[in-house]
């Protein structure tokens, strides 16, 4: 009886640690956008919607490969290149509109927010472990959409340091951006990053 129970626990642990593989990019995106799978984290605070998504390595590889998906050496090279980093997409909106379309009350506030989003997010978004070890932001990308998008979305890049990924989770916080939401905090389980889904390139 005990042997059966132990076997059952091993099977459950194995299933929880397995890596999902997809033949189609759209199927991977559908999987990532299902909150039950632990890659998408969402919160609503004071009428603002915050969405944090971990972007797996193979999505970056696919983006650079383009149509040339059969070049095995190129795929290996790109995986090695992008695997050094972690990528998080942060989206913020109010009423399905960008922050710049809904938050500033005048031209001065608009200019200040543009400057903050374009150049100051390294001081507003923080990633740290439960032991308060802070990960250095390497880069972030903020594409101006000029009111044509439903959210303000940017990509944040952090080093993929294995010692931090041995922790149970990472804390990601967003300081108040003039939205009166206070600090918004997400807990991202590292098991999801360590076992990130992959694409089967053909």
N, C-alpha and C positions, 0 to 999 in steps of 0.2 A: 504493500500500500504506500509506504514511504517513498519507494523507488519511483512509483508512478507519479506521485506528487512532485518529486524533485525533477523528473523528466518534464512534467507540465510547466514548471517554473522556468526551466532552461529553454523550452520552446517559446514561451512568452517573451523572455529576455532576448532571444534571437530575433524574433519578429519585430520587437521594438527597436532593435539596432540595425536592421537591414536597410539597405539603400535602395530607394525607388529608382527605376530606370525607365525612361520614356523614349519612344520612337518618334513622337511628334512634339514639337515645341508648344503647341496650343494645349496639349494634354498636361504638360508640365505646369504651364501657367494656371490651368484650372486647379491642379493639385495645390500649388502654392497659395492660391487665393482662398482656399478652404481653411478657415481659422482652426479647424480641428486638427490640422496637420502641423501646426506650430510655427509656420513661417510668416504668417500675416498676423499682426497685432493691431487692434483698433480701439480707440477711445473717443468719447464725445464729452467735451468739457465746455461749459458756458456757451453752447451753441456752435462750437467749433469741432470739426471732425479731424482726428489725427489717425494716420495710418502708417505703420512701419512694416516694411517687407524685406526679408533677407533675400538677396538675389544670388542664386547659386553660380558657381564658376562656369558651368557649361553654357549658361545664357550669354555670358560675356564672350566665350569662345565662339558660339554660334553667330553672334553679332559681327565679329571680325571675319569669320570664315566666309560669310555671304553664301554664294551658291557652290563654293568649292568644298563640299562636305565629305568628299571621299579621300582626301589627302591625309592619310594616317599620321605621317610625320609632322605635318602642320598642326594637326589636332593635338598631338602630344606636346608640341612646342608651346602652343597657346595655353593648354591646360597648366603646364608648368609655370608659365608667365602669370596667369591670373590666379592660380591657386595660392600665391603668396599673400593675397589680400582678402578681406571680407568687404562685401558690398551691401549697403542698406539703402533702400529707397524710402524717403520720408515724404508723405503727402499731407498737406494741411488745407482745409477749406472751411467755408461757412456758407451754408445754403447752396452747395454745389458750385461755388465760385472761388476764384483765387483770393488769397489774402489781400492783395493790392486792390482788388475790386470791392472789398467789403469792410476792411478794417480802418484805413486812414480816414480822418475826418476833414483834412485840408491838405493843401499842396505841400506844406512843410512836413507833415506826418508821412505823406506819400513818399517824399524824397528820402526821409530818414529810413523808412522801411525798405525801399529799394536798395539803399546802401547796405543795410543790415543783411538782407537776403543775399546780396551779391558778394559781400566782402566780410561779413561779420559772424557767420554761422559757426565758425570754429570756436567762438566764445559763448555760443548758445546751446550747442549740442555736445553732450559728453557721454562717453562710454567707459564704464569701469566695472571691475569685478566686485564680488561680495566683500573682498578684503580691501577695497578702496584703491586697488591698483588701476591707474588711469591709462587707457589706450590713446596713443597720439593719433590725431586726425591727419591723414596723409594728404587728402584732397577732397574737395566736394564740387559738384557741378550743379549750377542753378540756371536752367534755360528759361529765359524770359518768354512768356507765352502771350503777353499783352492782352490779357482778358479772354483769350480764346480757349482756355482750358477750364476744367471743372475744379481744379485744385492747384495749389502751389506745390510742385514736386521737385525734389532734388536728390541726387545720389551722393552718398557719403562713403569714403574709402578708408579702411583701417588695416593695419598690419595683421596678418594671420599668425599670431604668436601661439604656439602649441601650449605653452605654460598657462596662458589665460583660458585656453579651450579645455583645460582639465578641470576648470571650475564648473559648478553645476549650471550656472547661468551668467549672463552679462546684463548689467543695468544700462539702459540707454535713457537719458533724460533730455528734455527740451525745455529750456528756460522760457519764461513769458516773453512773447514777441510784441507786446503792446496789445495783446488780445484779452487781457485780464483772466487768463486761464490758470495762472500760476505755473509751477513746474509740472510738466507732464512726464510720467515715468513708465517705461516698459521693461519687462524682464524677459530676456530672450534665452531659452534653454540652449546650452552649447551642444547638446546631443543632436539637435537639428542641423547645426552647422557642420559638426563632425561627420554626420551621415547625410549630407546634402544630396538631393536627387541629381541624377545624371541624364544626359541625352545620349541616345545610341545613334551616332552619326553613320550615314550610309553613303 
